Amino acid sequence: MTYRLHLDPALHATYKALPDEARRDLSVLLLDALVDPLAHSERYGADDRMMRTIARSHVAGVILIGDTEITLVQLTYVG
């Protein structure tokens, strides 16, 4: 099953402001998570299989996995 991505407009503005490499890294992370979110993420705190962490290079995010949708709830860039 492929999930849909939900991205709050404020987080989308943050995403657009990232450097090109960080935007690419986050895009790859999200695309992988849309296909199989548990296989392409790590647990976030208690392993409830709903809140997960995705990370690559200097960018990380926290995703919320729903029945058919993944929501990016936090975005962090260290660079």
C-alpha positions as CSV (number, residue, x, y, z in Angstrom):
1,M,0.0,0.0,0.0
2,T,1.2,3.5,-0.8
3,Y,0.3,6.2,1.7
4,R,-0.6,9.8,1.0
5,L,1.6,12.6,2.4
6,H,0.1,15.4,4.5
7,L,2.4,18.5,4.9
8,D,1.2,21.5,6.9
9,P,1.7,24.8,5.0
10,A,4.1,26.1,7.7
11,L,6.3,23.0,7.5
12,H,6.1,23.2,3.7
13,A,7.5,26.8,3.9
14,T,10.3,25.5,6.1
15,Y,11.0,22.7,3.6
16,K,11.1,25.2,0.7
17,A,13.7,27.3,2.7
18,L,16.1,24.4,3.1
19,P,19.2,24.1,1.0
20,D,18.9,22.0,-2.1
21,E,20.8,19.0,-0.6
22,A,18.6,18.9,2.5
23,R,15.4,19.2,0.5
24,R,16.6,16.3,-1.7
25,D,17.4,14.2,1.4
26,L,14.0,14.9,3.0
27,S,12.2,14.1,-0.2
28,V,13.9,10.7,-0.5
29,L,13.1,10.0,3.1
30,L,9.4,10.9,2.6
31,L,9.1,9.0,-0.7
32,D,10.6,5.8,0.9
33,A,8.3,6.2,4.0
34,L,5.2,6.5,1.7
35,V,5.9,3.0,0.4
36,D,6.8,1.3,3.7
37,P,6.9,3.7,6.7
38,L,8.0,1.1,9.3
39,A,10.8,-0.2,7.2
40,H,12.1,3.3,6.4
41,S,11.9,4.9,9.8
42,E,13.0,4.4,13.4
43,R,10.9,4.4,16.5
44,Y,10.3,7.8,18.2
45,G,10.2,7.4,22.0
46,A,7.9,4.5,22.9
47,D,7.4,2.2,19.9
48,D,3.7,2.7,19.2
49,R,4.3,2.2,15.5
50,M,2.6,5.5,14.8
51,M,5.2,8.2,15.6
52,R,8.4,7.5,13.8
53,T,11.7,9.3,13.0
54,I,13.2,9.7,9.6
55,A,16.8,11.0,9.1
56,R,19.5,11.4,6.5
57,S,22.7,13.5,6.6
58,H,21.7,16.9,8.1
59,V,18.0,16.6,8.0
60,A,15.5,14.7,10.2
61,G,11.8,14.6,10.6
62,V,9.1,13.1,12.7
63,I,6.2,11.4,10.9
64,L,2.8,10.3,12.2
65,I,1.5,7.2,10.4
66,G,-2.2,7.0,9.9
67,D,-4.3,4.4,8.2
68,T,-3.8,5.8,4.7
69,E,-1.7,9.0,5.3
70,I,1.6,10.0,6.7
71,T,1.9,13.5,8.3
72,L,5.2,15.2,8.7
73,V,4.9,16.8,12.2
74,Q,8.4,18.0,12.8
75,L,11.4,19.0,10.6
76,T,14.9,19.6,11.8
77,Y,17.9,20.8,9.8
78,V,21.4,20.9,11.3
79,G,23.7,22.5,8.8
